[in-house]
Amino acid sequence: MKTVTAAEANRQFSRVLRDIGQGEIFTVLSRGKAVATIAPAKSADVRRRAAKAALVDRLRKQETSGERNWTRDELYEG
């Protein structure tokens, strides 16, 4: 992961995009604080799928807690 200031990213946007296209991930800083992460579209999609798979796996292993003592209609009242 590379770090770049907002001003640098603005001045060298073509280079930053080229690096991102090659798989690099950038953290953009403004006044020394991280304000954005720019990553390849495919990379973000892969990470999202992996996170979802890990969550579903964890939930399947988890014991069911409590009983279903509500109806669907009660759930959507409001």
PyMOL Python script that loads the backbone (N, CA, C, O; Angstrom):
from pymol import cmd

cmd.read_pdbstr("""\
ATOM      1  N   MET A   1       0.856  -1.181   0.000  1.00  0.00           N
ATOM      2  CA  MET A   1       0.000   0.000   0.000  1.00  0.00           C
ATOM      3  C   MET A   1       0.895   1.235   0.000  1.00  0.00           C
ATOM      4  O   MET A   1       1.872   1.315   0.744  1.00  0.00           O
ATOM      5  N   LYS A   2       0.546   2.177  -0.835  1.00  0.00           N
ATOM      6  CA  LYS A   2       1.296   3.428  -0.920  1.00  0.00           C
ATOM      7  C   LYS A   2       0.477   4.549  -0.292  1.00  0.00           C
ATOM      8  O   LYS A   2      -0.752   4.490  -0.239  1.00  0.00           O
ATOM      9  N   THR A   3       1.178   5.559   0.178  1.00  0.00           N
ATOM     10  CA  THR A   3       0.539   6.739   0.742  1.00  0.00           C
ATOM     11  C   THR A   3       0.887   7.927  -0.137  1.00  0.00           C
ATOM     12  O   THR A   3       2.026   8.081  -0.579  1.00  0.00           O
ATOM     13  N   VAL A   4      -0.118   8.766  -0.384  1.00  0.00           N
ATOM     14  CA  VAL A   4       0.082   9.939  -1.232  1.00  0.00           C
ATOM     15  C   VAL A   4      -0.746  11.085  -0.650  1.00  0.00           C
ATOM     16  O   VAL A   4      -1.849  10.868  -0.149  1.00  0.00           O
ATOM     17  N   THR A   5      -0.213  12.296  -0.717  1.00  0.00           N
ATOM     18  CA  THR A   5      -0.992  13.449  -0.263  1.00  0.00           C
ATOM     19  C   THR A   5      -2.043  13.776  -1.318  1.00  0.00           C
ATOM     20  O   THR A   5      -1.908  13.384  -2.477  1.00  0.00           O
ATOM     21  N   ALA A   6      -3.075  14.485  -0.922  1.00  0.00           N
ATOM     22  CA  ALA A   6      -4.121  14.876  -1.860  1.00  0.00           C
ATOM     23  C   ALA A   6      -3.536  15.732  -2.984  1.00  0.00           C
ATOM     24  O   ALA A   6      -3.907  15.569  -4.146  1.00  0.00           O
ATOM     25  N   ALA A   7      -2.626  16.640  -2.642  1.00  0.00           N
ATOM     26  CA  ALA A   7      -2.008  17.501  -3.652  1.00  0.00           C
ATOM     27  C   ALA A   7      -1.182  16.677  -4.642  1.00  0.00           C
ATOM     28  O   ALA A   7      -1.230  16.908  -5.850  1.00  0.00           O
ATOM     29  N   GLU A   8      -0.427  15.716  -4.115  1.00  0.00           N
ATOM     30  CA  GLU A   8       0.377  14.835  -4.963  1.00  0.00           C
ATOM     31  C   GLU A   8      -0.514  14.005  -5.889  1.00  0.00           C
ATOM     32  O   GLU A   8      -0.240  13.879  -7.082  1.00  0.00           O
ATOM     33  N   ALA A   9      -1.580  13.445  -5.323  1.00  0.00           N
ATOM     34  CA  ALA A   9      -2.514  12.632  -6.110  1.00  0.00           C
ATOM     35  C   ALA A   9      -3.123  13.472  -7.228  1.00  0.00           C
ATOM     36  O   ALA A   9      -3.319  12.982  -8.340  1.00  0.00           O
ATOM     37  N   ASN A  10      -3.417  14.721  -6.937  1.00  0.00           N
ATOM     38  CA  ASN A  10      -3.996  15.617  -7.931  1.00  0.00           C
ATOM     39  C   ASN A  10      -2.998  15.907  -9.050  1.00  0.00           C
ATOM     40  O   ASN A  10      -3.349  15.860 -10.228  1.00  0.00           O
ATOM     41  N   ARG A  11      -1.760  16.206  -8.680  1.00  0.00           N
ATOM     42  CA  ARG A  11      -0.732  16.535  -9.673  1.00  0.00           C
ATOM     43  C   ARG A  11      -0.338  15.330 -10.511  1.00  0.00           C
ATOM     44  O   ARG A  11      -0.029  15.470 -11.695  1.00  0.00           O
ATOM     45  N   GLN A  12      -0.347  14.147  -9.907  1.00  0.00           N
ATOM     46  CA  GLN A  12       0.137  12.948 -10.594  1.00  0.00           C
ATOM     47  C   GLN A  12      -0.982  11.914 -10.773  1.00  0.00           C
ATOM     48  O   GLN A  12      -0.753  10.712 -10.645  1.00  0.00           O
ATOM     49  N   PHE A  13      -2.173  12.390 -11.066  1.00  0.00           N
ATOM     50  CA  PHE A  13      -3.344  11.521 -11.118  1.00  0.00           C
ATOM     51  C   PHE A  13      -3.195  10.390 -12.129  1.00  0.00           C
ATOM     52  O   PHE A  13      -3.592   9.259 -11.845  1.00  0.00           O
ATOM     53  N   SER A  14      -2.638  10.667 -13.290  1.00  0.00           N
ATOM     54  CA  SER A  14      -2.466   9.627 -14.310  1.00  0.00           C
ATOM     55  C   SER A  14      -1.562   8.513 -13.804  1.00  0.00           C
ATOM     56  O   SER A  14      -1.849   7.333 -14.008  1.00  0.00           O
ATOM     57  N   ARG A  15      -0.477   8.884 -13.147  1.00  0.00           N
ATOM     58  CA  ARG A  15       0.446   7.874 -12.604  1.00  0.00           C
ATOM     59  C   ARG A  15      -0.229   7.070 -11.511  1.00  0.00           C
ATOM     60  O   ARG A  15      -0.089   5.848 -11.459  1.00  0.00           O
ATOM     61  N   VAL A  16      -0.962   7.750 -10.632  1.00  0.00           N
ATOM     62  CA  VAL A  16      -1.666   7.064  -9.547  1.00  0.00           C
ATOM     63  C   VAL A  16      -2.658   6.058 -10.135  1.00  0.00           C
ATOM     64  O   VAL A  16      -2.715   4.913  -9.686  1.00  0.00           O
ATOM     65  N   LEU A  17      -3.436   6.473 -11.133  1.00  0.00           N
ATOM     66  CA  LEU A  17      -4.400   5.560 -11.757  1.00  0.00           C
ATOM     67  C   LEU A  17      -3.700   4.377 -12.428  1.00  0.00           C
ATOM     68  O   LEU A  17      -4.185   3.248 -12.362  1.00  0.00           O
ATOM     69  N   ARG A  18      -2.573   4.635 -13.064  1.00  0.00           N
ATOM     70  CA  ARG A  18      -1.819   3.558 -13.707  1.00  0.00           C
ATOM     71  C   ARG A  18      -1.368   2.535 -12.661  1.00  0.00           C
ATOM     72  O   ARG A  18      -1.497   1.328 -12.867  1.00  0.00           O
ATOM     73  N   ASP A  19      -0.837   3.028 -11.538  1.00  0.00           N
ATOM     74  CA  ASP A  19      -0.396   2.130 -10.464  1.00  0.00           C
ATOM     75  C   ASP A  19      -1.574   1.347  -9.877  1.00  0.00           C
ATOM     76  O   ASP A  19      -1.448   0.161  -9.573  1.00  0.00           O
ATOM     77  N   ILE A  20      -2.703   2.012  -9.722  1.00  0.00           N
ATOM     78  CA  ILE A  20      -3.893   1.336  -9.203  1.00  0.00           C
ATOM     79  C   ILE A  20      -4.330   0.243 -10.176  1.00  0.00           C
ATOM     80  O   ILE A  20      -4.707  -0.850  -9.754  1.00  0.00           O
ATOM     81  N   GLY A  21      -4.280   0.530 -11.454  1.00  0.00           N
ATOM     82  CA  GLY A  21      -4.624  -0.458 -12.467  1.00  0.00           C
ATOM     83  C   GLY A  21      -3.729  -1.683 -12.437  1.00  0.00           C
ATOM     84  O   GLY A  21      -4.121  -2.756 -12.896  1.00  0.00           O
ATOM     85  N   GLN A  22      -2.527  -1.526 -11.897  1.00  0.00           N
ATOM     86  CA  GLN A  22      -1.585  -2.637 -11.777  1.00  0.00           C
ATOM     87  C   GLN A  22      -1.688  -3.324 -10.416  1.00  0.00           C
ATOM     88  O   GLN A  22      -0.856  -4.163 -10.072  1.00  0.00           O
ATOM     89  N   GLY A  23      -2.723  -2.957  -9.639  1.00  0.00           N
ATOM     90  CA  GLY A  23      -2.967  -3.646  -8.373  1.00  0.00           C
ATOM     91  C   GLY A  23      -2.554  -2.906  -7.119  1.00  0.00           C
ATOM     92  O   GLY A  23      -2.769  -3.402  -6.013  1.00  0.00           O
ATOM     93  N   GLU A  24      -1.968  -1.739  -7.264  1.00  0.00           N
ATOM     94  CA  GLU A  24      -1.518  -0.972  -6.092  1.00  0.00           C
ATOM     95  C   GLU A  24      -2.717  -0.343  -5.375  1.00  0.00           C
ATOM     96  O   GLU A  24      -3.701   0.029  -6.015  1.00  0.00           O
ATOM     97  N   ILE A  25      -2.631  -0.229  -4.063  1.00  0.00           N
ATOM     98  CA  ILE A  25      -3.656   0.427  -3.255  1.00  0.00           C
ATOM     99  C   ILE A  25      -3.033   1.689  -2.656  1.00  0.00           C
ATOM    100  O   ILE A  25      -1.920   1.652  -2.130  1.00  0.00           O
ATOM    101  N   PHE A  26      -3.763   2.805  -2.742  1.00  0.00           N
ATOM    102  CA  PHE A  26      -3.263   4.087  -2.240  1.00  0.00           C
ATOM    103  C   PHE A  26      -4.114   4.578  -1.078  1.00  0.00           C
ATOM    104  O   PHE A  26      -5.338   4.452  -1.094  1.00  0.00           O
ATOM    105  N   THR A  27      -3.457   5.135  -0.077  1.00  0.00           N
ATOM    106  CA  THR A  27      -4.127   5.880   0.976  1.00  0.00           C
ATOM    107  C   THR A  27      -3.843   7.347   0.698  1.00  0.00           C
ATOM    108  O   THR A  27      -2.688   7.742   0.535  1.00  0.00           O
ATOM    109  N   VAL A  28      -4.892   8.152   0.643  1.00  0.00           N
ATOM    110  CA  VAL A  28      -4.750   9.582   0.346  1.00  0.00           C
ATOM    111  C   VAL A  28      -4.816  10.349   1.661  1.00  0.00           C
ATOM    112  O   VAL A  28      -5.737  10.164   2.457  1.00  0.00           O
ATOM    113  N   LEU A  29      -3.828  11.212   1.878  1.00  0.00           N
ATOM    114  CA  LEU A  29      -3.753  12.019   3.087  1.00  0.00           C
ATOM    115  C   LEU A  29      -4.115  13.467   2.792  1.00  0.00           C
ATOM    116  O   LEU A  29      -3.739  14.019   1.759  1.00  0.00           O
ATOM    117  N   SER A  30      -4.844  14.065   3.708  1.00  0.00           N
ATOM    118  CA  SER A  30      -5.123  15.493   3.644  1.00  0.00           C
ATOM    119  C   SER A  30      -4.759  16.078   4.994  1.00  0.00           C
ATOM    120  O   SER A  30      -5.327  15.714   6.023  1.00  0.00           O
ATOM    121  N   ARG A  31      -3.816  16.978   4.971  1.00  0.00           N
ATOM    122  CA  ARG A  31      -3.309  17.586   6.206  1.00  0.00           C
ATOM    123  C   ARG A  31      -2.820  16.528   7.194  1.00  0.00           C
ATOM    124  O   ARG A  31      -3.000  16.648   8.406  1.00  0.00           O
ATOM    125  N   GLY A  32      -2.196  15.490   6.637  1.00  0.00           N
ATOM    126  CA  GLY A  32      -1.597  14.451   7.456  1.00  0.00           C
ATOM    127  C   GLY A  32      -2.543  13.352   7.922  1.00  0.00           C
ATOM    128  O   GLY A  32      -2.111  12.403   8.576  1.00  0.00           O
ATOM    129  N   LYS A  33      -3.816  13.468   7.598  1.00  0.00           N
ATOM    130  CA  LYS A  33      -4.786  12.456   8.027  1.00  0.00           C
ATOM    131  C   LYS A  33      -5.315  11.685   6.824  1.00  0.00           C
ATOM    132  O   LYS A  33      -5.566  12.260   5.765  1.00  0.00           O
ATOM    133  N   ALA A  34      -5.481  10.374   7.001  1.00  0.00           N
ATOM    134  CA  ALA A  34      -6.015   9.529   5.930  1.00  0.00           C
ATOM    135  C   ALA A  34      -7.473   9.907   5.678  1.00  0.00           C
ATOM    136  O   ALA A  34      -8.285   9.923   6.602  1.00  0.00           O
ATOM    137  N   VAL A  35      -7.796  10.209   4.427  1.00  0.00           N
ATOM    138  CA  VAL A  35      -9.167  10.590   4.071  1.00  0.00           C
ATOM    139  C   VAL A  35      -9.792   9.651   3.049  1.00  0.00           C
ATOM    140  O   VAL A  35     -11.010   9.652   2.869  1.00  0.00           O
ATOM    141  N   ALA A  36      -8.968   8.851   2.377  1.00  0.00           N
ATOM    142  CA  ALA A  36      -9.520   7.958   1.361  1.00  0.00           C
ATOM    143  C   ALA A  36      -8.546   6.822   1.083  1.00  0.00           C
ATOM    144  O   ALA A  36      -7.336   6.947   1.274  1.00  0.00           O
ATOM    145  N   THR A  37      -9.107   5.726   0.632  1.00  0.00           N
ATOM    146  CA  THR A  37      -8.319   4.609   0.119  1.00  0.00           C
ATOM    147  C   THR A  37      -8.797   4.363  -1.300  1.00  0.00           C
ATOM    148  O   THR A  37      -9.995   4.238  -1.551  1.00  0.00           O
ATOM    149  N   ILE A  38      -7.856   4.294  -2.221  1.00  0.00           N
ATOM    150  CA  ILE A  38      -8.196   4.026  -3.614  1.00  0.00           C
ATOM    151  C   ILE A  38      -7.571   2.683  -3.975  1.00  0.00           C
ATOM    152  O   ILE A  38      -6.359   2.495  -3.867  1.00  0.00           O
ATOM    153  N   ALA A  39      -8.422   1.754  -4.406  1.00  0.00           N
ATOM    154  CA  ALA A  39      -7.958   0.408  -4.729  1.00  0.00           C
ATOM    155  C   ALA A  39      -8.552  -0.024  -6.065  1.00  0.00           C
ATOM    156  O   ALA A  39      -9.565   0.521  -6.504  1.00  0.00           O
ATOM    157  N   PRO A  40      -7.925  -0.995  -6.704  1.00  0.00           N
ATOM    158  CA  PRO A  40      -8.490  -1.523  -7.950  1.00  0.00           C
ATOM    159  C   PRO A  40      -9.894  -2.067  -7.704  1.00  0.00           C
ATOM    160  O   PRO A  40     -10.164  -2.643  -6.650  1.00  0.00           O
ATOM    161  N   ALA A  41     -10.775  -1.887  -8.663  1.00  0.00           N
ATOM    162  CA  ALA A  41     -12.160  -2.340  -8.513  1.00  0.00           C
ATOM    163  C   ALA A  41     -12.231  -3.833  -8.242  1.00  0.00           C
ATOM    164  O   ALA A  41     -12.988  -4.261  -7.370  1.00  0.00           O
ATOM    165  N   LYS A  42     -11.476  -4.622  -8.953  1.00  0.00           N
ATOM    166  CA  LYS A  42     -11.500  -6.071  -8.745  1.00  0.00           C
ATOM    167  C   LYS A  42     -10.992  -6.422  -7.365  1.00  0.00           C
ATOM    168  O   LYS A  42     -11.531  -7.321  -6.719  1.00  0.00           O
ATOM    169  N   SER A  43      -9.969  -5.733  -6.900  1.00  0.00           N
ATOM    170  CA  SER A  43      -9.397  -6.005  -5.585  1.00  0.00           C
ATOM    171  C   SER A  43     -10.436  -5.790  -4.496  1.00  0.00           C
ATOM    172  O   SER A  43     -10.557  -6.611  -3.587  1.00  0.00           O
ATOM    173  N   ALA A  44     -11.180  -4.709  -4.576  1.00  0.00           N
ATOM    174  CA  ALA A  44     -12.204  -4.424  -3.564  1.00  0.00           C
ATOM    175  C   ALA A  44     -13.286  -5.487  -3.603  1.00  0.00           C
ATOM    176  O   ALA A  44     -13.782  -5.906  -2.557  1.00  0.00           O
ATOM    177  N   ASP A  45     -13.656  -5.927  -4.797  1.00  0.00           N
ATOM    178  CA  ASP A  45     -14.686  -6.941  -4.944  1.00  0.00           C
ATOM    179  C   ASP A  45     -14.227  -8.264  -4.335  1.00  0.00           C
ATOM    180  O   ASP A  45     -15.010  -8.941  -3.669  1.00  0.00           O
ATOM    181  N   VAL A  46     -12.989  -8.630  -4.551  1.00  0.00           N
ATOM    182  CA  VAL A  46     -12.446  -9.866  -4.002  1.00  0.00           C
ATOM    183  C   VAL A  46     -12.427  -9.802  -2.480  1.00  0.00           C
ATOM    184  O   VAL A  46     -12.811 -10.762  -1.812  1.00  0.00           O
ATOM    185  N   ARG A  47     -11.981  -8.675  -1.930  1.00  0.00           N
ATOM    186  CA  ARG A  47     -11.950  -8.525  -0.469  1.00  0.00           C
ATOM    187  C   ARG A  47     -13.351  -8.579   0.112  1.00  0.00           C
ATOM    188  O   ARG A  47     -13.567  -9.186   1.161  1.00  0.00           O
ATOM    189  N   ARG A  48     -14.304  -7.951  -0.562  1.00  0.00           N
ATOM    190  CA  ARG A  48     -15.692  -7.936  -0.086  1.00  0.00           C
ATOM    191  C   ARG A  48     -16.256  -9.359  -0.051  1.00  0.00           C
ATOM    192  O   ARG A  48     -16.903  -9.751   0.920  1.00  0.00           O
ATOM    193  N   ARG A  49     -16.009 -10.130  -1.113  1.00  0.00           N
ATOM    194  CA  ARG A  49     -16.495 -11.519  -1.160  1.00  0.00           C
ATOM    195  C   ARG A  49     -15.855 -12.364  -0.067  1.00  0.00           C
ATOM    196  O   ARG A  49     -16.523 -13.191   0.555  1.00  0.00           O
ATOM    197  N   ALA A  50     -14.562 -12.157   0.168  1.00  0.00           N
ATOM    198  CA  ALA A  50     -13.867 -12.912   1.216  1.00  0.00           C
ATOM    199  C   ALA A  50     -14.426 -12.570   2.589  1.00  0.00           C
ATOM    200  O   ALA A  50     -14.613 -13.459   3.420  1.00  0.00           O
ATOM    201  N   ALA A  51     -14.694 -11.293   2.837  1.00  0.00           N
ATOM    202  CA  ALA A  51     -15.264 -10.873   4.121  1.00  0.00           C
ATOM    203  C   ALA A  51     -16.655 -11.460   4.307  1.00  0.00           C
ATOM    204  O   ALA A  51     -16.997 -11.909   5.401  1.00  0.00           O
ATOM    205  N   LYS A  52     -17.458 -11.462   3.250  1.00  0.00           N
ATOM    206  CA  LYS A  52     -18.804 -12.019   3.330  1.00  0.00           C
ATOM    207  C   LYS A  52     -18.743 -13.525   3.603  1.00  0.00           C
ATOM    208  O   LYS A  52     -19.498 -14.034   4.431  1.00  0.00           O
ATOM    209  N   ALA A  53     -17.861 -14.230   2.920  1.00  0.00           N
ATOM    210  CA  ALA A  53     -17.723 -15.672   3.124  1.00  0.00           C
ATOM    211  C   ALA A  53     -17.296 -15.975   4.560  1.00  0.00           C
ATOM    212  O   ALA A  53     -17.794 -16.923   5.167  1.00  0.00           O
ATOM    213  N   ALA A  54     -16.379 -15.176   5.104  1.00  0.00           N
ATOM    214  CA  ALA A  54     -15.935 -15.378   6.488  1.00  0.00           C
ATOM    215  C   ALA A  54     -17.081 -15.137   7.468  1.00  0.00           C
ATOM    216  O   ALA A  54     -17.230 -15.875   8.442  1.00  0.00           O
ATOM    217  N   LEU A  55     -17.882 -14.116   7.216  1.00  0.00           N
ATOM    218  CA  LEU A  55     -19.023 -13.821   8.081  1.00  0.00           C
ATOM    219  C   LEU A  55     -20.051 -14.944   8.039  1.00  0.00           C
ATOM    220  O   LEU A  55     -20.519 -15.397   9.083  1.00  0.00           O
ATOM    221  N   VAL A  56     -20.401 -15.391   6.849  1.00  0.00           N
ATOM    222  CA  VAL A  56     -21.390 -16.470   6.704  1.00  0.00           C
ATOM    223  C   VAL A  56     -20.881 -17.738   7.384  1.00  0.00           C
ATOM    224  O   VAL A  56     -21.644 -18.429   8.058  1.00  0.00           O
ATOM    225  N   ASP A  57     -19.600 -18.045   7.212  1.00  0.00           N
ATOM    226  CA  ASP A  57     -19.013 -19.220   7.849  1.00  0.00           C
ATOM    227  C   ASP A  57     -19.104 -19.116   9.367  1.00  0.00           C
ATOM    228  O   ASP A  57     -19.469 -20.077  10.044  1.00  0.00           O
ATOM    229  N   ARG A  58     -18.766 -17.932   9.895  1.00  0.00           N
ATOM    230  CA  ARG A  58     -18.831 -17.730  11.350  1.00  0.00           C
ATOM    231  C   ARG A  58     -20.259 -17.864  11.867  1.00  0.00           C
ATOM    232  O   ARG A  58     -20.489 -18.464  12.916  1.00  0.00           O
ATOM    233  N   LEU A  59     -21.216 -17.307  11.133  1.00  0.00           N
ATOM    234  CA  LEU A  59     -22.614 -17.383  11.554  1.00  0.00           C
ATOM    235  C   LEU A  59     -23.136 -18.817  11.516  1.00  0.00           C
ATOM    236  O   LEU A  59     -23.923 -19.206  12.378  1.00  0.00           O
ATOM    237  N   ARG A  60     -22.716 -19.597  10.542  1.00  0.00           N
ATOM    238  CA  ARG A  60     -23.155 -21.001  10.456  1.00  0.00           C
ATOM    239  C   ARG A  60     -22.630 -21.822  11.621  1.00  0.00           C
ATOM    240  O   ARG A  60     -23.298 -22.755  12.068  1.00  0.00           O
ATOM    241  N   LYS A  61     -21.444 -21.491  12.122  1.00  0.00           N
ATOM    242  CA  LYS A  61     -20.844 -22.223  13.241  1.00  0.00           C
ATOM    243  C   LYS A  61     -21.417 -21.789  14.589  1.00  0.00           C
ATOM    244  O   LYS A  61     -21.307 -22.513  15.578  1.00  0.00           O
ATOM    245  N   GLN A  62     -22.021 -20.622  14.623  1.00  0.00           N
ATOM    246  CA  GLN A  62     -22.535 -20.046  15.859  1.00  0.00           C
ATOM    247  C   GLN A  62     -23.846 -20.741  16.253  1.00  0.00           C
ATOM    248  O   GLN A  62     -24.684 -21.036  15.401  1.00  0.00           O
ATOM    249  N   GLU A  63     -24.007 -20.995  17.553  1.00  0.00           N
ATOM    250  CA  GLU A  63     -25.250 -21.584  18.027  1.00  0.00           C
ATOM    251  C   GLU A  63     -26.386 -20.589  17.920  1.00  0.00           C
ATOM    252  O   GLU A  63     -26.201 -19.380  18.065  1.00  0.00           O
ATOM    253  N   THR A  64     -27.574 -21.133  17.660  1.00  0.00           N
ATOM    254  CA  THR A  64     -28.757 -20.289  17.610  1.00  0.00           C
ATOM    255  C   THR A  64     -29.075 -19.844  19.025  1.00  0.00           C
ATOM    256  O   THR A  64     -29.025 -20.645  19.959  1.00  0.00           O
ATOM    257  N   SER A  65     -29.400 -18.576  19.185  1.00  0.00           N
ATOM    258  CA  SER A  65     -29.697 -18.074  20.522  1.00  0.00           C
ATOM    259  C   SER A  65     -31.171 -17.689  20.598  1.00  0.00           C
ATOM    260  O   SER A  65     -31.686 -16.973  19.738  1.00  0.00           O
ATOM    261  N   GLY A  66     -31.833 -18.170  21.629  1.00  0.00           N
ATOM    262  CA  GLY A  66     -33.225 -17.794  21.849  1.00  0.00           C
ATOM    263  C   GLY A  66     -34.182 -18.514  20.925  1.00  0.00           C
ATOM    264  O   GLY A  66     -33.779 -19.318  20.084  1.00  0.00           O
ATOM    265  N   GLU A  67     -35.436 -18.217  21.094  1.00  0.00           N
ATOM    266  CA  GLU A  67     -36.484 -18.794  20.270  1.00  0.00           C
ATOM    267  C   GLU A  67     -37.059 -17.731  19.371  1.00  0.00           C
ATOM    268  O   GLU A  67     -36.917 -16.533  19.611  1.00  0.00           O
ATOM    269  N   ARG A  68     -37.699 -18.191  18.349  1.00  0.00           N
ATOM    270  CA  ARG A  68     -38.406 -17.250  17.477  1.00  0.00           C
ATOM    271  C   ARG A  68     -39.786 -17.059  18.085  1.00  0.00           C
ATOM    272  O   ARG A  68     -40.698 -17.856  17.868  1.00  0.00           O
ATOM    273  N   ASN A  69     -39.913 -16.001  18.838  1.00  0.00           N
ATOM    274  CA  ASN A  69     -41.182 -15.736  19.512  1.00  0.00           C
ATOM    275  C   ASN A  69     -41.856 -14.485  18.947  1.00  0.00           C
ATOM    276  O   ASN A  69     -42.560 -13.768  19.659  1.00  0.00           O
ATOM    277  N   TRP A  70     -41.629 -14.239  17.672  1.00  0.00           N
ATOM    278  CA  TRP A  70     -42.236 -13.095  17.000  1.00  0.00           C
ATOM    279  C   TRP A  70     -42.723 -13.551  15.633  1.00  0.00           C
ATOM    280  O   TRP A  70     -42.249 -14.547  15.085  1.00  0.00           O
ATOM    281  N   THR A  71     -43.660 -12.815  15.106  1.00  0.00           N
ATOM    282  CA  THR A  71     -44.171 -13.133  13.777  1.00  0.00           C
ATOM    283  C   THR A  71     -43.571 -12.176  12.759  1.00  0.00           C
ATOM    284  O   THR A  71     -43.030 -11.129  13.117  1.00  0.00           O
ATOM    285  N   ARG A  72     -43.669 -12.537  11.517  1.00  0.00           N
ATOM    286  CA  ARG A  72     -43.167 -11.666  10.455  1.00  0.00           C
ATOM    287  C   ARG A  72     -43.867 -10.321  10.479  1.00  0.00           C
ATOM    288  O   ARG A  72     -43.227  -9.284  10.305  1.00  0.00           O
ATOM    289  N   ASP A  73     -45.184 -10.329  10.695  1.00  0.00           N
ATOM    290  CA  ASP A  73     -45.943  -9.077  10.741  1.00  0.00           C
ATOM    291  C   ASP A  73     -45.452  -8.173  11.875  1.00  0.00           C
ATOM    292  O   ASP A  73     -45.353  -6.958  11.700  1.00  0.00           O
ATOM    293  N   GLU A  74     -45.145  -8.756  13.028  1.00  0.00           N
ATOM    294  CA  GLU A  74     -44.634  -7.956  14.152  1.00  0.00           C
ATOM    295  C   GLU A  74     -43.289  -7.331  13.807  1.00  0.00           C
ATOM    296  O   GLU A  74     -43.000  -6.201  14.199  1.00  0.00           O
ATOM    297  N   LEU A  75     -42.482  -8.065  13.080  1.00  0.00           N
ATOM    298  CA  LEU A  75     -41.153  -7.579  12.700  1.00  0.00           C
ATOM    299  C   LEU A  75     -41.250  -6.323  11.846  1.00  0.00           C
ATOM    300  O   LEU A  75     -40.422  -5.420  11.972  1.00  0.00           O
ATOM    301  N   TYR A  76     -42.252  -6.260  10.980  1.00  0.00           N
ATOM    302  CA  TYR A  76     -42.376  -5.130  10.061  1.00  0.00           C
ATOM    303  C   TYR A  76     -43.399  -4.090  10.492  1.00  0.00           C
ATOM    304  O   TYR A  76     -43.731  -3.196   9.714  1.00  0.00           O
ATOM    305  N   GLU A  77     -43.903  -4.191  11.715  1.00  0.00           N
ATOM    306  CA  GLU A  77     -44.815  -3.146  12.218  1.00  0.00           C
ATOM    307  C   GLU A  77     -44.006  -1.879  12.443  1.00  0.00           C
ATOM    308  O   GLU A  77     -42.807  -1.929  12.714  1.00  0.00           O
ATOM    309  N   GLY A  78     -44.660  -0.782  12.330  1.00  0.00           N
ATOM    310  CA  GLY A  78     -43.879   0.361  12.700  1.00  0.00           C
ATOM    311  C   GLY A  78     -44.314   1.626  12.138  1.00  0.00           C
ATOM    312  O   GLY A  78     -43.702   2.661  12.402  1.00  0.00           O
TER     313      GLY A  78
END
""", "prot")
cmd.dss("prot")
cmd.show_as("cartoon", "prot")
cmd.util.cbc("prot")
cmd.orient("prot")
